[in-house]
Amino acid sequence: MRITRATIENFRLLRDVEIGFEERTTLIVGRNNSGKTSIAELFRRLLSDRAISFRLEDFSLGCHECFWNALVAYRAHPDAAETLDQLPVIRLVLDIGYDVDAADLGSLSECIIDLNPDCAEARLEFRFAPKAGALPTLFADFAEPLEDADADRASFYRELGVRIASVYTGSLEAVDPNDATNRKTLEPKLLSVLIGGGFINAQRGLDDDTFRERDVLGKVVEVLFQSALNDELDPERRTTAEQLKDAVDQIQGDLHVGFNAKLTSLLPTFDLFGYPGLVDPGLVTETSFDVDKLLSNHTRLRYRGVNGVTLPETYNGLGARNLVYMLLQLLRFFREFQGTPTAAGVHLVFIEEPEAHLHPQMQEVFIRQLEHIANAFVTQLNAGRPWPVQFVVTTHSPHMANEARFESLRYFLSIPDGPGLRRSVVKDLRQGMGGAPEEDRNFLHQYLTLSRCDLFFADKAVLIEGTAERLLLPAMIRKTDAMAVGEPQLGSQYLTIMEVGGAYAHRFFGLLAFLELRTLIITDIDSVAPGAKNKRVAVRVAEGTFTSNACIKSWFEPDVNPAQLIAKTIDEKTDGARRLAYQIPEAEGGPCARSFEDAFILANLDLFDLGEGDSATLAYEHAAEQKKSSFALAHAIVNTEWQTPRYIAEGLRWLAQGNPAPVVAPAVLAEELVAEVIDAADGAQNDG
């Protein structure tokens, strides 16, 4: 039994998304503020023991206008029943797959209402929606609009946040996957019975606080103790827990007999206060030990030292503490499942940002070993009885993202949803890349694993040929930004640079299009001509009849020649969010370079002593004598006064466009940030 997919509507950035869940581990990746945390928060609300409730702030900003439209309709026709349907609803639809031959489906049996023998999924729909008579209460005192329209709207939304809790309620229904009209009303609390939840939050309280022990790890011991008391499968664990409880009870009895008798003798009688008629009530003391409080408040987990000295949690590094904490929490979730007599059919464990304080190799090991840890719990601690756990991991780590297979990745992308509004789109790589050739998928996975590219977290990408471009590209970005005052600055955007070579860049086209990532591909024109034995040899562009560049041939056609490539327009070199950049003349009708190095030389002829003759030939010959890395380092560090080749400068300016951030120079951004920090510090000092 497992969750196969979830459809979410109107919760924060998740305005209308569908998320597929893997059988064991689903990895959620994406840029900051793209909605990754929202999905964990939604399930945290739904699977908690408390009453399910949401606030106005939990509704997607894009649907706030629905509240206002409903008010306008109510003012016009207070008795119109259809006005209720205009109010937005937070909605979650869960599809749960199950084995039709299973002997016992537990609580899921109540949710299966279809009669199709071939259907192996149950569907649950949760709605946080207005009650039947909600309109008069929700819109009370707003029957007539104020004269000031802006004040009317502001007053309405301010009061709306207070009234949501009283007019909205949660409901749960089982829905026939084959017939949406066939429904069965269920208690919302059935969700927490059917689906067990575990959450390892991003903020884990592992502060580097050496003056005050946090003892975050020690808090887990209490839960492990409670699960042991209820363990029906491991008598030894249960016996140990009961012995600990008996030991505390024995201490309690000893205290009552001796300690409290002496403590009572220290109490005065009321005769000393001199109040006539006051009868001494005969006060006595009683000191009690609660085993739960003893564990949670007075039990600490410490590290072994030497000479009998143990070390507190805070004496170990944050990375080790984070890893130990996550492992203990996973054990806790397993023990809770194991110790529950009627265990949930599905156990959903969310792990937020496990990479905190872990070095890259440890991040890779963690994501690789996560499923093995669960299997080890089952084998060693549960006599092979399965633990129906599904992990959902949110991460900003390229090491984790690239270690996982494409099929397990869910890419969260934030897109505009009206003026000043954003919403999330979920890209399921199992669906998006599932149809790609196996050869391409294996290549991309191996490349991303080796390169540690942060492709899934960047705003934009640049694919380059090799070392020289990689070393000089940061300086080229600074130079082109400086020449584009008042325009979007590429240097202030989150850019990932991928060194892929001209032979492999085209293999990324499908993935880049699926991710909707604005990308510049910088490659070489690589002109060739027929040589001896019909082998093509590298020649100057003016002498070339073909290109050997696989990326260019994939973009246009295999037999495209250099003259045709030079004549291509910007539109022809642009395909949606991708732009191809290869060598072109620095001036119309001028000579054209074949590779990056001779293009750099032609753009900066005054820096090179080439002698007399054809500049394209001299640049081509001089570039052939250069060692690429030495050439690039010399101009990146020593000789820094040069011009960016035209084909790269044009490509970088194209890439800078389409940036949602405000158009400000990096220097201005830094000045404003410093000013804000100073203002905040002054304010804190004045408040103090």
Steps between C-alpha positions, in 0.01 A plus 500: 500500500642840404407852396534527123409866444363811664306785340509826695302818442517847656753433776765772504713472185333169411215659306435199278763225495522123471787313663586137433654302785766234451461162661774579752685836461379815324749786474358852476739755351472856376597858563427688819137601558368256241258320734711208626429575866128549435436135420658386827300758694174390339551136598616607845164671552295213362678220685525666842292405802351848520189625324577580137483873441643762267533878506450762232877508450490133400281570197691563178534871438373446149158393629452790746310687233235227520410618851450854373295386200278298732445808716404708196254228392359480854444874513308485173295188584525394869271201447676355194611144578769496232701766684626232738664319208716805426688468829840325464560154644825337616488152350715188516430183301703192590521185290611196700600182322440165667531127439158365403604156628602625846330319786442815707501859375428646842352851506530526123204262466266786594637705211455244221157562347548405134375174348767471232701178561789638295530817707779487763482859623291674763440874480455737793402865468548748784339844472532805724187675378234743626208363699152498348387817681834679489412807291309709756768441763790552262362820349331647808549879524611508135157515338562858384829613345699787649539819302875445474542188285859432615404537865200274441721225357767537768242488780340190350820298473610606847177370654487197270809352664317494834182340366646217290531262795132531595346465153733243340525135596687190388330199342620168360341279236584176330461542123455228242803533263272390213201718586552834679130517590525188713612629841501399864535739793776417748637651818801727425693333782506183291790657310730484802387141569557384144823692439769519763708815488855582595669838450866590535488877469759721337546687830620225732628705796858383450644843568871519574426605858784403733380700801159341534435136418215453255483120542295466182607139455404404855134594440467203266564256786156567651324395179713186469407410859127545437511289184684225690223484763246427225718266293304180435767344279812530715439374857857581599462869416165515679643326807792742515267799481276354771803441723600864459149606596503269804835646607354851494196378698734350763684831531162670536409270792831558678457875466153491649613302806819681597566815298151650528472432873812704569395769251160532672672569832638820353150643450368740766158465660245775458511569878812705436306754300278590797167499327227402748268229383723387217513121503828344389408301188792265563711557187734225384739479204489251217774480237405303190709364215339482159693265276408707193625823659808319623585399146410824324641747752779316681641248253782608272672320218875540529807385307752256642824662616800369693570448871130469569428853373209527254453792264175694437329526161638845429858372512457323168483662158170617355528261207540191719221616731271562204563154358455329840183701559346399166587133555350507849187668367464234231535234770239687703252501209561131446449421869178703506371302205617176655345576839156594368257206519303619195785644298428733209498347156736768371780679682600830340828648628602849391868595536568867437848610392699203636815657357529753785858487637582183301799504269435400134612138531280448806204651312546248221532210743187607690272511195645171371463322834156633600314201362761259637445647848128426477572147378745447787233600753262246349757219487670552836219640715173382351553135406450584133158657549485780240505867592284675236706818509525758223764769533451850361827693509522872422849623423711783361802273461622424147692206649175338609305600190765368264544179696133408455355362179286729284192292570500594870535878448214750526612842383312794653491810282353836601322688219295824485135477601380851431647841590744455789386142563675163465392138499675164481518261210618145572709328235494123538819368344362147497241622250708769330817298448346154508455500124855618424739241355667289766840599359426870552360448849805299605731763354326786680493315830870411477593852393309668783643252750854576388468876453294581813311755295230701678275492196185439707553804720622771262301780336691469173769284344799534269635200312860550389765314301792472738753636747577832332139612489443386860795700633419818310120496513466670843709792379300515175177520698636791706614683189173456310300603810709815532421591139124453556413765758130501587444152357469165683833400650600140443751516786217541753313193376551141610691350208633149456784435256530155343809391308359250250696540175351539154449126461255463787313828547205388286435208735387753762238665278211277612581542870548878469169539317321290759645710785407821314849630580622796298828374355786631289709244311846638413674276250750512212421518131764226440537546123637199310571406140561169317859379533697194400303176479177699534578582861386844613774723638485822701540813285439874525137605479551659159620165365245279678222310327344333805494517878607209720311636800229249603298762687482735199411215264224392736366858522492562124582216260798263467635650175483868601811691391686786675378765253140405573569503876643852486188616317260353757283755680452532875151352464643195324749455783223522762259221587264594781710541814822379328747709305795372296818711483792420271770709334393787272703790356576782744380738229265427211699361207812453714698181563344228714678283756475122525543452876482696823871585512526651152165677554650659812808603302293653217298698757824635651749533213680789669605267786676249274807547281389295201703671230380585148252294302146366511376549857279188499791282390743657746251470786426137407871413494578688821208333681624157392829567681329586831437270792130560576521516880811722502346730240182538706676549833727768359200708393291420806765606753784698339391672178143590589440795264335341196174483308256209511456330159183618332326162483537449876408859591179480296413164655559622855278806449225273366539272802471793742154585369185348646621547855215555747730688739505883492754662271773627734875490483685266739668798668161656571374172640798478735455861616130446570571177688762668719261789569225257603736317737610828658140615540404170659794519741413859597139400557599207720732723702228760552248234601751357745 
